[in-house]
Amino acid sequence: MSAGPVPASRHAAARHSAGVVWRCVTVLFGGYAFAAVAVTLLARLLPIDRAEATGWGMVLSFLVFVSVGLWGLHDHRLGRVSLVIWGGAALGFAALRLLGVRP
């Protein structure tokens, strides 16, 4: 006995589940990458002592990560969430590579 065609509701549920998984991966890993790059860039650009800039970056990293995560879970458009988080992390990383090591 063969299992005939899968009902459309199963396909919709599978697509929804994949979207939820991608959103969670984006918020957790992409949000971490975004926060790490953002605060590293901030610490690199702050005109204060390197140790103080690092401390400020560490403190602000929690706020950035939570803010990006909450926004990523709240926004209904998964494409925009992915683009902003992963794109922001990639652009920030490119900017850090261009700036180089802080003197």
Beta strands, then each sheet from edge to edge (+ up, - down):
end
